[in-house]
């Protein structure tokens, strides 16, 4: 199911941000968008989606999920075990804050694109792209 608040141009912009981020890191980025979050805790829902999308199956455990429930105005950024063990505490805070600054103005595709770009730049320090890097996860946006 596709969320109509994201135009084709919006979606192309987000996918382009994923491609650009993945050129800097071996990390794998996914975006999942829903109208409403069926869980009280947005991080719990992000964990469910992470599992549903098979993101835990990356070789280096370096998948990153950007989860957005547009109607509920909730979002989460969730990194897999390999990322969490490598990055410092508070790693996602500035990315989250930059995204929120766009989201409060209903600029969802811009906020996601900025967050993804920042994640790619930060993750290259911990998971630099290798010459033999393969794209382990789809770059397409999933909709719930």
C-alpha positions, 0 to 999 in steps of 0.5 A, a space after each residue: 500500500 502506498 501513502 499518497 502523501 508521498 509523490 513520485 518525486 518525493 519517493 525518487 528523492 528518498 531512494 536517491 538519498 539511499 543510493 547516495 548514502 550506500 555509496 559511502 558505507 557498506 551499511 544498508 538503509 531501508 525506509 518504511 512509511 505507514 499512515 499510523 503506528 499500530 504500537 504505543 512505542 514507536 521503537 517497538 514498531 520499528 523493531 517489528 518492521 526491521 524483522 519483517 523486512 529481513 534487515 537482520 540478515 546483513 552480513 555485518 549486521 549493519 542495516 538501518 531502518 528509517 521508520 515513519 508513521 505520518 498520521 501519528 507524527 511518529 518516527 524512529 531510526 533503528 540500527 542493527 546490532 553491528 552498528 549499535 556495538 560500533 557507534 558511540 552513545 547518542 550517535 543517532 541524536 543529531 540525525 533525529 533532531 535534523 529530521 524532526 526539524 523538517 517533519 514539524 513543517 510537514 517536509 517528510 521527504 526532505 527530512 528523510 533524505 537529510 537523515 539518510 544522507 547524514 547516516 551515510 556520512 556518519 556510518 562510513 567512519 564505522 562501516 566504510 564501503 568496500 570494493 566488493 560491496 554488494 547491495 544486500 537489501 532493496 533500496 525501495 521504500 516499503 509502505 505499510 
